[in-house]
């Protein structure tokens, strides 16, 4: 049985993918965020995280051979975003990180309480969703520095946030 992807390849319908047509949406947030149950960023760059399947070396009849190992590791997700005028998106990540651990009177939160769900939506040249990468149990691990400058050639402020998560799943 042919998959839809192979059928598309056989029919030579191969429009070029555009790296600028994507969106990240956070849903099932771990805390109240201005009365909304999802959060979308004004993102200017990110990557689909890589994954690594460990390999085990086995000895068999005097020779060594490799087999798939017992762990699948997903790379962290790093997102560069444009900070809005009132810093609401930057404050959102600050509050999320300090919800997990604040160095004052809360040193950790239970795992299910601080995780959210997220999706990277990849769009085609007609702005229709063609691929959804569902990121399961995501949480921020670092919020980058904000550079403030008085130079007149800086148009906007950029932020960076990195995430860890359990895994991701792909829906076509």
Secondary structure, 3 states (H helix, E strand, C coil): CCCHHHHHHHCCCCCCCCCCCEEEEEECCCCCECCECEEECCEEEECCCCEEEEEEEEEECCEEEEEEEEEEEECCEEEEEECCCCCHHHHHHHHHHHHHCCCCCCCCCCHHHHCEEEEEEEECCCCCEEEEEEEEEEEEEEECCCCCCCCCCCCCCEEEEEEECCEEEEEC
